[in-house]
């Protein structure tokens, strides 16, 4: 019966002086992995910061977006705001991570917090309606 040749199988390695040796190459390719998870406060709808009933006598408290990244490479965080829905309202929206962040170290569970605040020089001058905007978070491996 003839022996079948298999890929990765060497032919006979002849020995010299009672010794035979062969080389096997060992390699591992690790794929890049990147995940982004956003979390908004309990009580707010998923992925929303909702100041539902602002009283003109009480400045609204800031709210936080938790940004959780798993990345096996250094990465950058870009933050893009569109607060155009607040234009002319008398409300200023600010967020602590507006500039984003570059060269964040790799790891599992890398966390950043973006604190979002609403302010007005005079809440009594803000027309009662719903104003909306967005914040887009993007992570990119270097």
DSSP file (Angstrom, degrees, kcal/mol; ACC not computed):
  #  RESIDUE AA STRUCTURE BP1 BP2  ACC     N-H-->O    O-->H-N    N-H-->O    O-->H-N    TCO  KAPPA ALPHA  PHI   PSI    X-CA   Y-CA   Z-CA
    1    1 A X              0   0    0      0, 0.0     2,-0.2     0, 0.0     0, 0.0   0.000 360.0 360.0 360.0 130.1    0.0    0.0    0.0
    2    2 A X        -     0   0    0      1,-0.1     2,-0.3     0, 0.0     0, 0.0  -0.559 360.0-115.7 -79.6 142.1    1.4    3.4   -1.0
    3    3 A X        -     0   0    0     -2,-0.2     2,-0.3     1,-0.1    -1,-0.1  -0.582  28.7-123.7 -76.9 138.2    1.7    6.1    1.7
    4    4 A X        -     0   0    0     -2,-0.3     2,-0.5     1,-0.0    -1,-0.1  -0.613  19.0-128.8 -82.2 140.8   -0.5    9.2    1.0
    5    5 A X        -     0   0    0     -2,-0.3     2,-0.4     3,-0.0     6,-0.0  -0.788  25.1-164.3 -90.3 130.4    1.2   12.5    0.9
    6    6 A X    >   -     0   0    0     -2,-0.5     3,-2.0     4,-0.1     2,-0.1  -0.881  29.3-100.6-113.5 145.4   -0.4   15.2    3.2
    7    7 A X  T 3  S+     0   0    0     -2,-0.4     3,-0.1     1,-0.3    -1,-0.0  -0.420 111.9  23.8 -60.1 134.6    0.2   18.9    3.1
    8    8 A X  T 3  S+     0   0    0      1,-0.3     2,-0.5    -2,-0.1    -1,-0.3   0.485  95.2 119.2  86.7   2.4    2.6   19.8    5.8
    9    9 A X    <   -     0   0    0     -3,-2.0    -1,-0.3     0, 0.0     2,-0.1  -0.881  56.8-138.7-103.0 130.2    4.1   16.4    6.0
   10   10 A X        -     0   0    0     -2,-0.5     3,-0.1     1,-0.1    -4,-0.1  -0.417  16.0-117.5 -79.8 159.4    7.8   16.1    5.3
   11   11 A X        -     0   0    0      1,-0.2    -1,-0.1    -2,-0.1     2,-0.0  -0.280  63.0 -54.5 -76.3 179.5    9.3   13.3    3.2
   12   12 A X        -     0   0    0     -2,-0.1     2,-0.7     1,-0.1    -1,-0.2  -0.351  54.1-142.2 -58.5 134.2   11.7   11.1    5.0
   13   13 A X        -     0   0    0     -3,-0.1     2,-0.1    -2,-0.0    -1,-0.1  -0.886  18.8-134.3-100.9 113.7   14.5   13.1    6.6
   14   14 A X        -     0   0    0     -2,-0.7     7,-0.3     1,-0.1     2,-0.3  -0.402  15.9-133.2 -71.3 143.0   17.7   11.2    6.2
   15   15 A X        -     0   0    0      5,-0.2     2,-0.5    -2,-0.1     5,-0.3  -0.637  10.0-152.7 -92.4 152.8   19.9   10.9    9.3
   16   16 A X  B >  S-A   19   0A   0      3,-2.9     3,-1.0    -2,-0.3    -2,-0.0  -0.991  79.1  -8.0-125.6 123.0   23.6   11.5    9.3
   17   17 A X  T 3  S-     0   0    0     -2,-0.5    -1,-0.1     1,-0.2     3,-0.1   0.831 133.3 -51.0  63.1  32.3   25.8    9.7   11.9
   18   18 A X  T 3  S+     0   0    0      1,-0.2     2,-0.4    -3,-0.0    -1,-0.2   0.571 119.4 101.2  84.4   9.7   22.7    8.4   13.7
   19   19 A X  B <   +A   16   0A   0     -3,-1.0    -3,-2.9     2,-0.0     2,-0.4  -0.992  41.9 178.4-131.5 134.4   20.9   11.8   14.0
   20   20 A X        +     0   0    0     -2,-0.4     2,-0.3    -5,-0.3    -5,-0.2  -0.994   8.9 175.1-129.3 139.3   18.1   13.3   11.9
   21   21 A X        -     0   0    0     -2,-0.4     2,-0.3    -7,-0.3    -2,-0.0  -0.984   8.3-173.0-143.0 155.1   16.5   16.6   12.5
   22   22 A X        -     0   0    0     -2,-0.3     2,-0.4    -9,-0.0    -2,-0.0  -0.947  20.8-124.0-142.6 161.5   13.9   18.8   10.8
   23   23 A X        -     0   0    0     -2,-0.3     2,-0.5     2,-0.0    -2,-0.0  -0.915  15.6-166.3-113.5 133.9   12.6   22.4   11.3
   24   24 A X        -     0   0    0     -2,-0.4     2,-0.4     2,-0.0    -2,-0.0  -0.982  19.4-135.5-116.1 127.5    8.9   23.3   11.9
   25   25 A X        -     0   0    0     -2,-0.5     2,-0.5     2,-0.0    -2,-0.0  -0.686  16.9-160.6 -83.5 131.9    7.9   27.0   11.5
   26   26 A X        +     0   0    0     -2,-0.4     2,-0.3     2,-0.0    -2,-0.0  -0.961  19.8 161.4-113.8 125.0    5.7   28.3   14.2
   27   27 A X        -     0   0    0     -2,-0.5     2,-0.4     2,-0.0    -2,-0.0  -0.980  20.6-164.2-141.5 155.7    3.7   31.4   13.6
   28   28 A X        -     0   0    0     -2,-0.3     2,-0.6     2,-0.0    -2,-0.0  -0.992   6.3-157.9-140.1 131.4    0.6   33.2   15.0
   29   29 A X        -     0   0    0     -2,-0.4     2,-0.6     2,-0.0    -2,-0.0  -0.944   9.3-160.0-111.6 115.6   -1.4   35.9   13.4
   30   30 A X        -     0   0    0     -2,-0.6     2,-0.2     3,-0.0     3,-0.0  -0.840  13.7-139.9 -96.8 124.6   -3.4   38.0   15.9
   31   31 A X        -     0   0    0     -2,-0.6     2,-0.1     1,-0.1    41,-0.1  -0.537  23.8-104.4 -81.5 147.1   -6.2   39.9   14.3
   32   32 A X        -     0   0    0     -2,-0.2     2,-0.4    39,-0.0    -1,-0.1  -0.460  38.9-166.8 -67.0 143.1   -7.0   43.5   15.3
   33   33 A X        +     0   0    0     -2,-0.1    39,-1.7    -3,-0.0     2,-0.3  -0.999  12.6 169.0-136.6 135.8  -10.1   43.7   17.5
   34   34 A X  E     +B   71   0B   0     -2,-0.4     2,-0.3    37,-0.2    37,-0.2  -0.971   2.4 173.4-148.6 126.3  -12.0   46.9   18.4
   35   35 A X  E     -B   70   0B   0     35,-2.2    35,-1.8    -2,-0.3     2,-0.4  -0.983  12.6-158.4-133.4 149.3  -15.4   47.3   20.2
   36   36 A X  E     -B   69   0B   0     -2,-0.3     2,-0.4    33,-0.2    33,-0.2  -0.994   7.8-176.2-127.5 129.0  -17.2   50.4   21.4
   37   37 A X  E     -B   68   0B   0     31,-2.7    31,-3.0    -2,-0.4     2,-0.4  -0.996   6.7-163.0-126.2 130.2  -19.9   50.5   24.0
   38   38 A X  E     -B   67   0B   0     -2,-0.4     2,-0.4    29,-0.2    29,-0.2  -0.911   6.0-171.6-112.2 139.8  -21.7   53.6   25.1
   39   39 A X  E     -B   66   0B   0     27,-2.1    27,-2.9    -2,-0.4     2,-0.2  -0.996   3.3-166.9-135.0 129.9  -23.7   53.9   28.3
   40   40 A X  E     -B   65   0B   0     -2,-0.4    25,-0.1    25,-0.2     3,-0.1  -0.715  41.6 -72.5-109.6 164.7  -26.1   56.7   29.4
   41   41 A X    >   -     0   0    0     23,-0.5     3,-1.7    -2,-0.2     7,-0.1  -0.116  53.2 -96.8 -60.8 150.3  -27.5   57.2   32.9
   42   42 A X  T 3  S+     0   0    0      1,-0.2    -1,-0.1    -3,-0.1     3,-0.1  -0.351 111.7  36.3 -58.7 143.4  -30.2   55.0   34.3
   43   43 A X  T 3  S+     0   0    0      1,-0.4     2,-0.3    -3,-0.1    -1,-0.2   0.117  97.5  97.4  95.6 -22.2  -33.6   56.6   33.9
   44   44 A X  S <  S-     0   0    0     -3,-1.7    -1,-0.4     1,-0.1     3,-0.1  -0.718  87.0 -97.6 -93.8 151.0  -32.7   58.0   30.5
   45   45 A X    >   -     0   0    0     -2,-0.3     3,-1.5     1,-0.2    -1,-0.1  -0.245  62.0 -70.3 -60.0 157.3  -33.8   56.2   27.3
   46   46 A X  T 3  S-     0   0    0      1,-0.3    -1,-0.2    -3,-0.1     3,-0.1  -0.236 118.4  -1.0 -52.5 132.7  -31.1   54.1   25.7
   47   47 A X  T 3  S+     0   0    0      1,-0.2     2,-0.3    -3,-0.1    -1,-0.3   0.838 112.2 108.4  52.7  41.0  -28.3   56.2   24.2
   48   48 A X    <   -     0   0    0     -3,-1.5     2,-0.6    -7,-0.1    -1,-0.2  -0.998  59.6-148.8-142.1 145.3  -30.0   59.4   25.1
   49   49 A X        -     0   0    0     -2,-0.3     2,-0.6    -9,-0.1    -3,-0.0  -0.967  28.9-171.7-109.0 113.2  -29.4   62.2   27.6
   50   50 A X        -     0   0    0     -2,-0.6     2,-1.1    -5,-0.1     3,-0.1  -0.905  24.4-175.2-119.8 109.3  -32.9   63.4   28.5
   51   51 A X        +     0   0    0     -2,-0.6     3,-0.4     1,-0.2    -2,-0.0  -0.824  21.3 179.6 -94.6  93.2  -33.5   66.5   30.6
   52   52 A X        +     0   0    0     -2,-1.1     2,-0.2     1,-0.2    -1,-0.2   0.806  63.7  15.7 -75.4 -34.4  -37.2   66.0   30.6
   53   53 A X        -     0   0    0     -3,-0.1     2,-0.4     2,-0.0    -1,-0.2  -0.635  69.6-168.3-145.9  80.7  -38.6   68.9   32.7
   54   54 A X        -     0   0    0     -3,-0.4     2,-0.5    -2,-0.2     5,-0.1  -0.586  12.6-148.0 -76.3 124.9  -36.2   71.8   33.2
   55   55 A X    >   -     0   0    0     -2,-0.4     3,-2.3     3,-0.3    68,-0.1  -0.820  11.8-137.4 -90.7 125.7  -37.4   74.2   35.8
   56   56 A X  T 3  S+     0   0    0     -2,-0.5    67,-0.3     1,-0.3    68,-0.3   0.686 103.7  55.8 -59.4 -16.7  -36.3   77.7   35.1
   57   57 A X  T 3  S+     0   0    0      1,-0.1     2,-0.5    66,-0.1    -1,-0.3   0.556 104.9  57.7 -89.2  -8.1  -35.5   78.2   38.8
   58   58 A X  S <  S-     0   0    0     -3,-2.3    -3,-0.3    65,-0.0     2,-0.2  -0.966  80.4-132.4-130.6 117.1  -33.1   75.2   39.0
   59   59 A X        -     0   0    0     -2,-0.5     2,-0.1     1,-0.1    60,-0.1  -0.456  36.4-111.0 -64.3 133.5  -30.0   74.7   36.8
   60   60 A X        -     0   0    0     -2,-0.2    58,-0.3    58,-0.1     2,-0.1  -0.395  30.3-114.7 -69.9 143.1  -30.0   71.2   35.3
   61   61 A X        -     0   0    0      1,-0.1    -1,-0.1    -2,-0.1    57,-0.0  -0.420  34.0-102.4 -73.2 150.2  -27.4   68.8   36.6
   62   62 A X        -     0   0    0     -2,-0.1     2,-0.3    55,-0.1    55,-0.2  -0.308  34.3-149.0 -67.1 156.1  -24.8   67.5   34.2
   63   63 A X  E     - C   0 116B   0     53,-2.7    53,-3.7   -14,-0.0     2,-0.4  -0.917   7.0-134.6-127.7 156.3  -25.1   64.0   32.8
   64   64 A X  E     - C   0 115B   0     -2,-0.3   -23,-0.5    51,-0.2     2,-0.5  -0.882   6.9-156.6-118.7 143.1  -22.4   61.5   31.8
   65   65 A X  E     -BC  40 114B   0     49,-2.4    49,-2.8    -2,-0.4     2,-0.5  -0.978  19.8-146.6-108.9 124.5  -21.9   59.2   28.8
   66   66 A X  E     -BC  39 113B   0    -27,-2.9   -27,-2.1    -2,-0.5     2,-0.6  -0.820   9.7-160.4 -93.8 128.2  -19.6   56.3   29.7
   67   67 A X  E     -BC  38 112B   0     45,-3.2    45,-2.4    -2,-0.5     2,-0.5  -0.943   7.9-173.1-111.7 119.7  -17.4   55.2   26.7
   68   68 A X  E     -BC  37 111B   0    -31,-3.0   -31,-2.7    -2,-0.6     2,-0.4  -0.963   4.3-175.9-119.3 125.2  -16.0   51.7   27.0
   69   69 A X  E     -BC  36 110B   0     41,-2.8    41,-2.7    -2,-0.5     2,-0.5  -0.968  17.2-165.8-126.1 135.6  -13.5   50.4   24.5
   70   70 A X  E     +B   35   0B   0    -35,-1.8   -35,-2.2    -2,-0.4     2,-0.3  -0.988  29.0 156.3-112.3 119.8  -11.8   47.1   24.0
   71   71 A X  E     -BC  34 107B   0     36,-2.6    36,-2.8    -2,-0.5   -37,-0.2  -0.983  40.0-159.2-148.5 132.4   -8.9   47.4   21.6
   72   72 A X  S    S+     0   0    0    -39,-1.7     2,-0.3    -2,-0.3    34,-0.1   0.216  85.5  53.0 -95.7  16.4   -5.7   45.3   21.1
   73   73 A X  S    S-     0   0    0    -40,-0.3    34,-0.2    34,-0.1    31,-0.1  -0.976 101.1 -89.6-138.5 154.0   -4.0   48.3   19.5
   74   74 A X        -     0   0    0     -2,-0.3    68,-2.9    32,-0.1     2,-0.3  -0.308  56.8-170.2 -54.6 147.7   -3.5   51.9   20.6
   75   75 A X  E     -EF 104 141C   0     29,-2.3    29,-3.2    66,-0.3     2,-0.3  -0.926  22.9-128.6-144.7 166.1   -6.5   54.0   19.4
   76   76 A X  E     - F   0 140C   0     64,-2.6    64,-2.1    -2,-0.3     2,-0.5  -0.887  14.7-146.0-114.1 147.7   -7.9   57.5   19.0
   77   77 A X  E     -EF 101 139C   0     24,-3.6    24,-2.6    -2,-0.3     2,-0.4  -0.970  14.7-167.5-113.9 119.1  -11.3   58.7   20.2
   78   78 A X  E     - F   0 138C   0     60,-3.3    60,-2.6    -2,-0.5     2,-0.4  -0.881   0.9-164.4-106.1 139.9  -13.0   61.3   18.0
   79   79 A X  E     - F   0 137C   0     -2,-0.4     2,-0.5    19,-0.3    58,-0.2  -0.989   5.5-175.7-126.9 124.4  -16.0   63.3   19.2
   80   80 A X  E     - F   0 136C   0     56,-2.4    56,-3.0    -2,-0.4     2,-0.3  -0.980   7.8-162.4-124.2 123.1  -18.3   65.2   16.9
   81   81 A X  E     - F   0 135C   0     -2,-0.5     2,-0.4    54,-0.2    54,-0.2  -0.791  13.5-171.3-104.1 145.3  -21.1   67.3   18.2
   82   82 A X  E     + F   0 134C   0     52,-2.8    52,-2.0    -2,-0.3     3,-0.3  -0.822  22.0 154.8-130.5  94.5  -24.1   68.7   16.4
   83   83 A X    >   +     0   0    0     -2,-0.4     3,-2.2    50,-0.2     4,-0.3   0.051  31.7 120.8-104.7  23.2  -25.9   71.0   18.7
   84   84 A X  G >   +     0   0    0      1,-0.3     3,-1.3     2,-0.2    -1,-0.2   0.754  63.7  69.7 -62.1 -24.1  -27.5   73.1   15.9
   85   85 A X  G 3  S+     0   0    0     47,-0.5    -1,-0.3    -3,-0.3    47,-0.2   0.614  97.5  52.5 -67.9 -11.1  -30.9   72.2   17.3
   86   86 A X  G X >S+     0   0    0     -3,-2.2     3,-2.3    45,-0.1     5,-0.6   0.469  79.2 128.8 -99.5  -5.7  -30.1   74.5   20.3
   87   87 A X  T < 5S+     0   0    0     -3,-1.3     5,-0.1    -4,-0.3    -3,-0.0  -0.263  81.6   5.1 -57.0 129.9  -29.1   77.5   18.1
   88   88 A X  T 3 5S+     0   0    0      3,-0.1    -1,-0.3     1,-0.1    -2,-0.0   0.459 101.6 107.1  77.8   0.6  -31.0   80.6   19.2
   89   89 A X  T < 5S-     0   0    0     -3,-2.3    38,-0.3     2,-0.2    -2,-0.1   0.737  87.6-120.0 -82.4 -22.7  -32.5   78.9   22.2
   90   90 A X  T   5S+     0   0    0     -4,-0.4    31,-0.5     1,-0.3     2,-0.5   0.460  77.5 119.3  90.0   2.9  -30.4   80.6   24.8
   91   91 A X      < -     0   0    0     -5,-0.6     2,-0.5    29,-0.1    -1,-0.3  -0.880  49.5-158.0-104.6 133.3  -29.1   77.1   25.9
   92   92 A X  E     -D  119   0B   0     27,-3.2    27,-2.1    -2,-0.5     2,-0.5  -0.944   5.4-158.7-108.4 128.8  -25.4   76.3   25.7
   93   93 A X  E     +D  118   0B   0     -2,-0.5     2,-0.3    25,-0.2    25,-0.2  -0.922  15.2 175.9-107.1 128.9  -24.4   72.6   25.5
   94   94 A X  E     -D  117   0B   0     23,-2.3    23,-2.9    -2,-0.5     2,-0.4  -0.953  11.7-166.3-128.8 151.7  -20.9   71.6   26.5
   95   95 A X  E >   -D  116   0B   0     -2,-0.3     3,-1.5    21,-0.2    21,-0.2  -0.999  23.7-134.0-140.1 141.4  -19.2   68.3   26.8
   96   96 A X  T 3  S+     0   0    0     19,-1.9     3,-0.3    -2,-0.4    20,-0.1   0.698 104.3  48.3 -68.6 -22.2  -15.9   67.5   28.5
   97   97 A X  T >   +     0   0    0      1,-0.2     3,-2.3    18,-0.1    -1,-0.3   0.043  69.8 126.0-105.5  26.3  -14.5   65.3   25.7
   98   98 A X  T <  S+     0   0    0     -3,-1.5   -19,-0.3     1,-0.3    -1,-0.2   0.817  74.7  50.3 -54.4 -33.6  -15.3   67.7   22.9
   99   99 A X  T 3  S-     0   0    0     -3,-0.3    -1,-0.3     1,-0.2    -2,-0.1   0.550 102.3-143.0 -82.6  -6.8  -11.7   67.6   21.7
  100  100 A X    <   -     0   0    0     -3,-2.3     2,-0.3   -22,-0.1    -1,-0.2  -0.300  18.5 -97.3  71.6-165.8  -11.5   63.8   21.6
  101  101 A X  E     -E   77   0C   0    -24,-2.6   -24,-3.6    -3,-0.1     2,-0.3  -0.958  27.5-150.8-157.1 135.2   -8.4   62.1   22.7
  102  102 A X  E     +     0   0C   0     -2,-0.3   -26,-0.2   -26,-0.2   -27,-0.0  -0.721  69.5  18.3-107.4 157.9   -5.5   60.6   20.7
  103  103 A X  E    S+     0   0C   0     -2,-0.3     2,-0.3     1,-0.2   -27,-0.2   0.878  70.5 179.0  56.2  47.8   -3.1   57.7   21.4
  104  104 A X  E     -E   75   0C   0    -29,-3.2   -29,-2.3    -3,-0.3    -1,-0.2  -0.650  34.2-106.3 -79.4 134.8   -5.1   56.0   24.0
  105  105 A X        -     0   0    0     -2,-0.3    -1,-0.1   -31,-0.2   -32,-0.1  -0.256  35.1-106.4 -65.3 146.9   -3.4   52.8   25.3
  106  106 A X        +     0   0    0    -34,-0.1     2,-0.3   -36,-0.1   -34,-0.2  -0.241  60.8 108.8 -69.0 159.3   -4.7   49.4   24.2
  107  107 A X  E     -C   71   0B   0    -36,-2.8   -36,-2.6   -34,-0.2     2,-0.5  -0.851  65.4 -76.4 155.7 172.7   -6.5   47.1   26.6
  108  108 A X  E    S+     0   0B   0     -2,-0.3   -38,-0.2   -38,-0.2   -36,-0.0  -0.861 109.5  13.8 -98.8 131.1   -9.9   45.6   27.5
  109  109 A X  E    S+     0   0B   0     -2,-0.5     2,-0.5   -40,-0.3    -1,-0.2   0.823  74.4 174.3  77.8  31.9  -12.3   47.9   29.3
  110  110 A X  E     -C   69   0B   0    -41,-2.7   -41,-2.8    -3,-0.5     2,-0.4  -0.625  18.4-159.4 -72.7 123.0  -10.6   51.2   28.6
  111  111 A X  E     +C   68   0B   0     -2,-0.5     2,-0.3   -43,-0.2   -43,-0.2  -0.865  22.7 172.8-117.3 139.0  -13.1   53.8   29.9
  112  112 A X  E     -C   67   0B   0    -45,-2.4   -45,-3.2    -2,-0.4     2,-0.5  -0.961  18.8-146.1-132.4 152.9  -13.6   57.4   29.3
  113  113 A X  E     -C   66   0B   0     -2,-0.3     2,-0.7   -47,-0.2   -47,-0.2  -0.986   3.0-159.7-124.1 128.1  -16.5   59.6   30.6
  114  114 A X  E     -C   65   0B   0    -49,-2.8   -49,-2.4    -2,-0.5     2,-0.6  -0.928  11.9-154.0-105.4 114.0  -17.9   62.5   28.7
  115  115 A X  E     -C   64   0B   0     -2,-0.7   -19,-1.9   -51,-0.2     2,-0.5  -0.793   9.5-160.7 -91.9 121.8  -19.8   64.9   31.0
  116  116 A X  E     -CD  63  95B   0    -53,-3.7   -53,-2.7    -2,-0.6     2,-0.3  -0.885  10.3-175.4-109.1 130.2  -22.5   66.8   29.2
  117  117 A X  E     - D   0  94B   0    -23,-2.9   -23,-2.3    -2,-0.5     2,-0.4  -0.930  16.3-153.0-127.6 148.0  -23.9   70.1   30.6
  118  118 A X  E     + D   0  93B   0     -2,-0.3     2,-0.3   -58,-0.3   -25,-0.2  -0.957  22.6 171.3-114.4 137.2  -26.6   72.5   29.7
  119  119 A X  E     - D   0  92B   0    -27,-2.1   -27,-3.2    -2,-0.4     2,-0.3  -0.980  12.3-176.0-143.1 158.2  -26.4   76.1   30.7
  120  120 A X        -     0   0    0     -2,-0.3     3,-0.4   -29,-0.2   -29,-0.1  -0.986  31.8-133.6-150.5 143.8  -28.3   79.3   30.1
  121  121 A X  S    S+     0   0    0    -31,-0.5     2,-0.2    -2,-0.3    -1,-0.1   0.841 105.6   6.3 -64.3 -31.8  -27.7   82.9   31.1
  122  122 A X    >   -     0   0    0    -32,-0.3     3,-2.2     1,-0.1    -1,-0.3  -0.742  61.5-166.3-155.5  99.8  -31.4   83.1   32.0
  123  123 A X  G >  S+     0   0    0     -3,-0.4     3,-1.2   -67,-0.3   -67,-0.1   0.751  89.7  68.2 -60.9 -23.3  -33.6   79.9   31.9
  124  124 A X  G 3  S+     0   0    0    -68,-0.3    -1,-0.3     1,-0.2   -68,-0.1   0.700  97.2  53.9 -68.8 -18.2  -36.7   82.2   32.1
  125  125 A X  G <  S+     0   0    0     -3,-2.2     2,-0.6   -69,-0.1    -1,-0.2   0.440  84.7 101.7 -94.6  -1.2  -35.9   83.5   28.6
  126  126 A X  S <  S-     0   0    0     -3,-1.2   -36,-0.1    -4,-0.3     2,-0.1  -0.744  77.7-122.4 -87.9 122.9  -35.7   80.0   27.0
  127  127 A X        -     0   0    0     -2,-0.6     2,-0.8   -38,-0.3    -2,-0.1  -0.389  29.9-109.7 -63.1 136.3  -38.9   79.2   25.1
  128  128 A X  S    S+     0   0    0     -2,-0.1     2,-0.3     2,-0.0    -1,-0.1  -0.589  74.4  99.4 -74.6 111.5  -40.5   76.0   26.3
  129  129 A X  S    S-     0   0    0     -2,-0.8     2,-0.5     2,-0.0    -3,-0.0  -0.920  77.2 -78.5-167.3-177.9  -40.1   73.3   23.7
  130  130 A X        -     0   0    0     -2,-0.3     2,-0.4     2,-0.0   -78,-0.0  -0.873  39.8-167.0-100.5 127.5  -37.8   70.3   23.1
  131  131 A X        -     0   0    0     -2,-0.5     2,-0.3   -45,-0.0   -45,-0.1  -0.894   9.5-168.1-110.2 141.4  -34.3   71.0   21.7
  132  132 A X        +     0   0    0     -2,-0.4   -47,-0.5   -47,-0.2     2,-0.3  -0.944  16.0 156.9-134.7 154.4  -32.2   68.2   20.4
  133  133 A X        -     0   0    0     -2,-0.3     2,-0.3   -48,-0.1   -50,-0.2  -0.908  25.3-127.7-155.2 179.6  -28.6   67.6   19.3
  134  134 A X  E     -F   82   0C   0    -52,-2.0   -52,-2.8    -2,-0.3     2,-0.4  -0.964   4.7-156.9-138.1 154.9  -26.2   64.7   18.9
  135  135 A X  E     -F   81   0C   0     -2,-0.3     2,-0.5   -54,-0.2   -54,-0.2  -0.995  15.2-159.0-128.1 125.5  -22.8   63.6   19.9
  136  136 A X  E     -F   80   0C   0    -56,-3.0   -56,-2.4    -2,-0.4     2,-0.5  -0.923   2.6-161.7-108.8 126.8  -21.0   61.0   17.8
  137  137 A X  E     -F   79   0C   0     -2,-0.5     2,-0.4   -58,-0.2   -58,-0.2  -0.921  10.8-179.6-108.0 128.8  -18.2   59.0   19.3
  138  138 A X  E     -F   78   0C   0    -60,-2.6   -60,-3.3    -2,-0.5     2,-0.4  -0.995  10.5-162.5-131.2 130.6  -15.8   57.2   16.9
  139  139 A X  E     -F   77   0C   0     -2,-0.4     2,-0.4   -62,-0.2   -62,-0.2  -0.934   9.4-176.8-112.6 137.6  -12.8   55.0   17.9
  140  140 A X  E     -F   76   0C   0    -64,-2.1   -64,-2.6    -2,-0.4     2,-0.1  -0.994  24.6-126.0-135.6 126.6  -10.1   54.2   15.3
  141  141 A X  E      F   75   0C   0     -2,-0.4   -66,-0.3   -66,-0.2   -67,-0.1  -0.473 360.0 360.0 -70.2 141.2   -7.1   52.0   15.9
  142  142 A X              0   0    0    -68,-2.9    -1,-0.1    -2,-0.1   -67,-0.1   0.464 360.0 360.0 -74.1 360.0   -3.7   53.6   15.1
